[in-house]
Amino acid sequence: MLFTDDTTTMLQAAVVLVNSAVSIDTLTEVEDLDQWYAAYIHTDHRAAGRQELESVRAIRPILYELLSSDRDTTAELVNELLAESGTTPQLVRHGPWDWHLHGVATDASPATRIVVDTAMAMIDVVRDDQLSRFGICADEHCTGIVLDLSRNRSRRFCSTACGNRNAVAAYRARQAKD
């Protein structure tokens, strides 16, 4: 296991959230946010309205910078984000999760919680010198974040769509040569 379950889940959640702003915005309705929450069991308290959606949409550039920076910049950003939020790390247990770490009090806004929980997950990434697990999608028309948790570090594309598009283009290029 590379990271703890909660760290892995938060990194995956952050990548999906960031990539929702790449190309076609896939986080435009409250229902989209509901689906993201359901997939990543992120928070128990929510306003579940348009204002919450907009606050979560607004943090995507912050998370993009956090996930795509070099190690020193990431460490600086983590420190800034944790200081700005007035973190109160707590061990908590809820839903299907056993004891794990939350970086803010339970009454923090969902957007704050997402930023802080991502920053907390990035602490493990920086300490373990695993920023090479992150990259920018190999599709020349995409700027999505890639999180590669594979053993051989072979993941190059942010999504199946980008991978398929490049496979088809490579196939067509080979066919054109013949």
PEQUI-V485561 format. One record per helix or strand of 2 or more residues. SS is the DSSP state (h for helix, s for strand). FROM is the first residue (numbers start at 0). TO is the last residue. Records with the same first field share a line. If there is no record, write none. Layout:
SS: FROM-TO  FROM-TO
This chain:
h: 4-18  29-39  49-57  59-67  70-84  109-126  130-132  159-176
s: 89-93  96-101  133-135  144-146
